[in-house]
């Protein structure tokens, strides 16, 4: 396992102060560089916070050339920002959540006071199930080009056979999102045994953006900043046969670092789970309590927006605090096949921190 993290307790306070996203569309008419998705997001953030693009000290994007079908696609996306004056910019070939981590580091090191991270992807431009096979081991798995839902079906079957969960448990996750009963969902046919349609998040086109700020700037920009209290990301082996697919040790380790000695009985958890059984895995590894509201946003099951879904989870978790509907939250993001890489971020309101809660 590997990790890149800095203990938040030893860092200056940094907060999420803004979040915007485009709609999660099954198919959009825009280009694969995300400009049409991102421009409204940036404009909304400028308006909400009363700032302009020149107030942003650092920009970082998350996207995929494989998904866009061309090299250096993120360069074209910078058109959404504007070419003049020049900007301080970086990019990760991952979900925008990892771009946000880089932005957090930029503020933590004192280089800038305000940073914006964004992610985008146009899944409808190709066969996303097949494209995601490019993330698998290039020698033993990729030549087979297994589609993503088939791999997820193997993982779900492993959990069912081991008794880690039942099909009813999986259906209960979908029921919370769809509003249908468990019995009604279980009556549907399989589409990738043991997965039914409700177990699989539909791919969507979307972009999202999140703004971070140092303590001084955060207090100037918003009334109730969503303070970052912990952050870590870890990875497991890409060799499927070398790990227990019903568990996610990288999530557990990231959660241990992010939560530290704080209570895990948080108000809200936003979990990036494109399959119902993966929410069950992540919830277990996070160790959150039964009172925690999971995915009040609807989660990835309402729209699996590649390369912005994880960033959206952080944004939605922070939004609960920014709007005063929660005092503590945890957000999870994943990348790679079958929960290979996992990120955990914990957030808290000023009230919670002042009261010594969580």
N, C-alpha and C positions, 0 to 999 in steps of 0.2 A: 504494500500500500504506500501511497505517497500523499503528501499534504503540502499546501502552501497556505499558511495562515499566520496572522498576528493576533495575540490576545487583545481583545477589545478593551479589557480593563486597564491596559497600559497605554491606551491611545486617547487623544483628545476626543471629545464628543462629536459625533458626526450623525446627521439625521437625513432621512428621506423627507423632502419637502414638496415634491410634486410627482404626479403620475398621470400619464395619458396613454391611450391606446386607440387604435382603429378598430372597427368592427371585425369580428372573426367571420369572414365570408368563405363559403364553400368554394367559390371561384370569384376572382376579381378581374377587372379589365386592365388594371395597371401593369406596368412593366416589372420585370424581376428585380430591378434595383431598389425597389421600395420607396421611391421618392413620393409617389402619390399617397402612400400610406403615412409617411413620416411628416410631411409638411403640416398637415392639420394637427398632428400631435405636438410638434414644436410650437406652433402658433397658440395652441391651447395653454401650454405651460407658460409661455411668455405672458399671456393675458392673465392667467390665474395668479401668477407670482409678481406681476408688475415689473418684469425685467425684459431685457432684450438679449439677442444672441451674444453681444459683446460682454455680457455679465458672466457668461459661461467660460470658466478657465480651462476646462479640459473636456473633450468629447471622446467617447469610446463606443464602438459599434460591435454587434454580434450578428453574424450571418454565415452563409455557406456558399462557396462557389459551386459546389456540387449541385445544390438545390437551384441556384440561378442558372447553371449551365454555361458559365463562362468564368474566366479568370479575373481576379481583382474586381469582383462585382461591387464590393463595398466602396470602391473609389467613386463609382457613379452615384452611390447613395448620398455622398457628401453634397451633391447638388441641392439636397433638401435643406442644407445648412446655409450655403452660400459661399462663394469663393473669396470675397473681399469683405472685411480684412481677413488675413490668414488666421487659421485656428490651430490649436494644440490638439492633435487627434491621434487615436490609436484604434486597433481593431483586434478582435479575437474570432477565430473560426469555430465558434461555439454559440450556444444560447446567449442572449443578451444579459442573462444573470451573471455570467462570467465577465462581461464587459463592465457591469456595475461593480464587480469586485475590484477590477483594475482602477476604476474611478474612485472607489473608497480608499485604496492605497494611495492614490495621488493626493487626496485631501489629507490623509493621515500623515504623510511625509511633509506636509506643510507647503507643498508646491503651489496649490490652488485652494480657493475657498468654496468654489461652486463647480460641480462637474455634472455632466449629463451623459447617461448611457442609453443606447437604444438598440433594439433588435428587430429584425424583419425577415420575412420569408414568404415566398409565393409557392405554396405546396401544389397548387393546381397546375403549375407549369409542366409537371411531369408525373411519373409514377413514384410517389413518395415512399411507398413500401419497398420498392426496388432500390431507390436511391439510398435509403438508410442502410442497405446491406453493405454499402461502402465503408461503414463504420466498423465492420466486423474484422476478425483476424484475416489478414490478406493471404495467408497460406492455406489454412485449413477450413475456413468458413466462407469467405468471400467468393471463391470459385463456384460455390453451390448457389450463390445469390438467393439465400432464403429471404422471403419477404418478412417484414417486421411483425405482422400479425401471426404468422406461423411460429416465429420464435416465441412470441408472447404466449401462444397457445401451449407450447412446450413448458413454459414456466408455470402457467396456470394449472396444467395437468400435474406437474410435480407437486404443487401445493395441495391439490385435491387428493392425490394418492397418499401423501404423507399425513393428511389430516390437519394441515395448517389452516385451511379454510374450506368452506363448502360453496357449492354453486349458489346457495341461498345467500351466503355472506356477500358474494360478488354482486348478486342482484340487488341486495340492500343498498350498496353503494350507488348503483345506477338509479334506484328508486328515489333517492334523495334529490337527484338531479332532474329526472324525468317527471316525477310526480305520479308515476304508475306504481301499482302494487307489486310486491315481490312475486306473488303467484302469477300475475299477468306476464311479467318479464320472463319467468322460467318456462312459460308455455311457448315461447318463441323458438324457432329453429336455430340450430348452430350455424355459424358462418365459417368458423375455424375451430372445430371441436377442441376444447370445451368452451370456446368463446361464442357468445351470441352478439348480435349487432349492438346491443346496449352496453356490452363490455368493452367496446372499442371506440375510442374517441375519433370523430371524423376530422380529417385533415382540413385546415382552413388557412386562408391567406390573411396575414395581419402584421402590423408593426406596433411597437410600444416604446415608450421612453420614460425614464425615471431621473429625477434630479436629486442629487445629494448636496449637502452644504455643511460647512463647519459650524461649530456651536454659535458663534457670533452672528454669522449670516443666516443661520436657520431661524434664530429668534427674531431677526428682522423681517424674514420673508413670510413666516406662518405663525399662527397663534399656538398651535399644538404640534410641534415637530414629532415625527416618529423616530425616536432615537435608536440607533443600532447598538445593541448590547452584546452581541456576539456574532461571529461569522467564521465559517470554516468550510472547506470542500475537500473531499477525499475520493479515491478511486479504488476499484477492485480490478482483479485480473480480467482481461478480455476473453480468457479461455473458459468457455462455459462449463467444461467438464471439471474444472479445478475449483469451482465454488458451488455452494448450496444456493440454487436459484430461488429458494423460498425465503431467503434472508438477504439482508443488505448491510453487511458490516461497515461499509464505507459511510452509509447514512448514520448508523449508530455512533461511529467515531466522530463524525462531523457534529452530530447533536451533542455529544459529550463536551466538545470544545466550545460550541456556541452557547449552550446553556450554562456551562460551568457549574457553580453551586446554586444557581437560581432554580426556582420551582418550575416544573414543566406543566403545571396546571394553568396553561395560558387560555386567554379568551378565544383566540382565533388561530387556526392553522390553515395555511394555503399550501396544498400538496400538488406537485406536478406529477400526475399519474394518468398517462394516456390509456391505461387499461384498469378495469375495476380492481383486479386482484393486486395490482401494484400499489394502490392506495392502502390496502390492508397491510402490505409489507412495510411501507414507509411509516404508517401510523404506529405500528408495533415498535419500529426502531427508534422513532422519535420519543416514545415513552410518554405521550401526552395523555391527559386525563379524559374521562368520559364527558365532562361538561364542555370541553373545547368544541367550538363550532368549526367544522371542517368544510373548507371550500364554500364559504357563503357566496362567492362569486360564481359558483357553478363548476369551477375547476376546468381542467383540460378536457373533460368529457363533453363540455359544451362547444369545444372548438380547439383542436390540437394544432395550434399555430407554431409551426416549427421555427425555432430560433428566436421566438419572443415569448413562448408559453412560460418559461421559467422566470423571465423578467416580469411578466404579468403577475405571477404568483407573489413576488416580492412587492410589486406595486399595489396589488389588492390588499395584502396584509398591512402595508403601511397606510393605505387609504382608510382602513378601519380605525386606526389610531388618529390620523389627521382629522377625521370627521367626528371623533369622540364616541364612536360606537364600541370601542375596545380600548383597554389599557395595556394589554400584553398580546403579542402575536409571534408566530413562528412561520417562516416561509421556507419551502423546499423547492429545489430545482434539480433536474437530472439531465444527463447527456450520455450518449453512447447507448449500445444495445443492452436491454434488460437491466436497467438501473446500474450501469457500470460506474458512472461518475455521479456523485451527489453533493449538493451544496445545502447548507442549513444556515439561515439567518434568523436571529431573534431580535425583536423590536419591543420598545416600551414607550409609554407616554410619560410626560413630565410628572403627572400625578403619581403614577406607579413608582417612578424612581424616587420621588420625594418621600413617598410613604414606605420605601424599602420593600415593596412587593415585587415578587418574581425577579 
